[in-house]
Amino acid sequence: MTLGLLFILLGKMNFTGLHGDILIKRENFSFYFPIVTCIVISLVISLLFNLFRR
């Protein structure tokens, strides 16, 4: 839930994501899949968990 709110807030601040995220815009359709952003967030969270576990 927190991650979803973060994406909504970043979207309102015109954060379009990182290079490598998938964005498809058509006339009446748009699709956004933040694959690279998700990978970076996952790496950061994993590093934080590893630091706090020790």
N, C-alpha and C positions, 0 to 999 in steps of 0.2 A: 504494500500500500504506500509506503513511504517513497519507494522508487517511482511509482506511478505519479505521485504528486510532484516529485522532482522533475520528471519529464514534462509535466504540464507547465510548471513554472519556467523551465528553460525554453519551452516553446513560446511562451508569452514574451520572453525577453529576446526573441529572434535568434535563439541558439539553434542553428541548423544541423548541428552534429559534427562529427569528425569525417575526414576523408575516408571513404570506404563504406560509409553508411549507404543503404539502398534507398533511393528516392525515385519514384515513378509518378509523373504527373501527366494526366490525360485531360481531355476536355471536361468531363464530369466526374473525374475519379483521381484520387491521389493516394499513394501507398508509401509509407515510410517505415523502414525496418532498420533500427539503429544497431547493426551487428558489431561494428567496431567500437561504438560507445559502450555497449554491453560488455564486450571483452575487456576494455580498459577499466570499467567499474569493477568487474569481477576480479581482475588482478589487484587493484588497489585494496579491495575488501579482504582478499586473501592475504595480502602482505600485512594489513593491519591486524588480522586475527593471529597471524604467526608471531607478530611482535608482542602482542598482549598475552599470548599463551606462555611465553618464556618467562 
